[in-house]
């Protein structure tokens, strides 16, 4: 029987493995992929600096999951870990065998001081949700008269 990437790491809840950011990094070093389900604006600002990363925004999951290669091991992550468990379950139900989710998401990855690429011009700012803009957009607005 083929050994699964997440067999000896993480904690299993209802058939889905939860792995820490440090365990995730180790799995990536052994060949696993990260599936980042954050939306584009979030990914543009901060990205996990790992070689095996795939991006599929949560809003495009229903159709986009079909483009994920079968037969690879991957860890689903988001900003805080709130959606990644449900997405890992969804993908398991769609026939993906070796799937885990990252506990705490990008927030915990950053707290653990793991490799991260940051574009400060893409940082989202605003006083309320309806006014959120990237710093790049704010700078453009201030320079136009």
PyMOL commands that set and color helices and strands:
alter all, ss='L'
color gray80, all
select helices_A, chain A and resi 21-29+40-45+58-67+84-93+105-111+120-122+129-131+135-143
alter helices_A, ss='H'
color red, helices_A
select strands_A, chain A and resi 11-13+16-19+33-36+46-48+53-55+74-77+99-102+116-118+124-125+133-134
alter strands_A, ss='S'
color yellow, strands_A
deselect
rebuild
show_as cartoon
